[in-house]
Amino acid sequence: MTLSKGRNRFRLAAAALLLLAAVATAARADEGGGEKTAFHGYLELAYIDDQGIGWTGSETVFRPRVKVEFRHALYDDITLQFAGEWVAQAHQFSRAYGNLYRREGNPEDALIHFRRFSGLPFDMRLGVVKVPYGFFNTMAIDSRNRPISMNKCREWDMGLRIDAPLPFMDFSLAIINGDGRQGTDANSSKSVALRAAFPAADGDPYPETEEVTSYPNPRAANPDGDFRWQVAASGYVGDRYSTPIKQKYAHYGAEAQAAYGAFAFKMQYTFFEGGFTDGTMNNLTAAEWQQVLTTFQYTSSVGGNLHTYPRGQSLWGELSYGVTERGMAALMAETYDPDTQSDATVFQQTKHRYVVGYKHDYRKGVTASIFYTINSNPAFGASNSDITQSDRWKGDRVLMVAVAAQF
């Protein structure tokens, strides 16, 4: 019986390998080339030295990240697409558990893509889609290299998205659950995201990536050194959670980007609007808030994830320079005020983040990169935060080195 089971497992493994080989053989590099099926992969290994983590104030880890993408053209105008990533999660007893923990697998772009739906001048995606809000792509490979505000609003979610590349502008609309890709919705209301960009750009109306290997080098992307520009506006309106802690979750943004010679620049302003839909909830004391969580059996993590400040804002910019055809440098700076109405606690005071990065394309699709992040965060080292008095000297800084490859 054991030998028979072993043979069956071997046959299943062999069949899976043959199927994978067939898919990979059928793959084409460019979707516009008319391929039937395409399979792509991405592997990233990062070394992270985070000196802004609680308890010890510092922790270093090696972290792998794997992503696979599968596309199949069911018809000329209908494509099935699935992309998923795997990131090793931190052990539950890690000192950096709260900062490094991530789900082992996440769906991205699990969707059906209808091009020129029913002959109309727009595309429609159904499934797990990227929310069309603000910039999605920076050279960063981790949330600690990206703007703080970007982590508050950029997200995948479940629903539908429509992209309309008009002759003079690009238009994207999404109607989604509003709770991200971690699960289904927690209330009956849907969230709406909208983005309009002028002038219209070639290709996908909402180009996006979070792979450092495919982030465009300004010198290579604009070989003639022409002046290019685009401005855009975005909005997101929705509710999070349900009664009695139902909360308004909205943000509005303006963007601008330009390229000239070997330089490229982008900047974004975001205005955040939050607070509970029931105004009396905004005035609860800490003890009353804990009682609400206990009575309705909400976990403490829910309380930590709520954005209870009524208004906040962020402004960030990123300047990149193509040093050579293979190497580029980038500098990002951000000021983020989570609560524009009060600085009563260190957590409500303005934060700043500065990131310098460099990437080198060793071969096509093979990239080495280094990032250094400096956070100016009033909450770091405060008596009621996770950082002890003795850890203040280390500072809230992150060094990250990574090698990534894709095919």
Secondary structure, DSSP 8 states (H G I E B T S, - for coil): -HHHHHHHHHHHHHHHHHHHHHHHHH--S-GGG--SEEEEEEEEEEEEEESS-TTTS-EEEEEEEEEEEEEEEEETTEEEEEEEEEE----TT-TTHHHH---SEEEEEEEEEETTGGGSSSEEEEEEEE---S----S-SSTTTS-TTHHHH--EEEEEEEEEE-SS-EEEEEEE-SSTTSSS-SSS--EEEEEEEES--SS-SS-----GGGS--HHHH-TT---EEEEEEEEEE-EES-TTS-EE-EEEEEEEEEEETTEEEEEEEEEEE--BSSGGGGG--HHHHHHHHHHTT--HHHHHH----SEEEEEEEEEEEESSSSEEEEEEEEEEES-TT--SSGGGS-EEEEEEEEEEEEETTEEEEEEEEEEE-TTTT-TTSSS-GGGGGG-SEEEEEEEEEE-
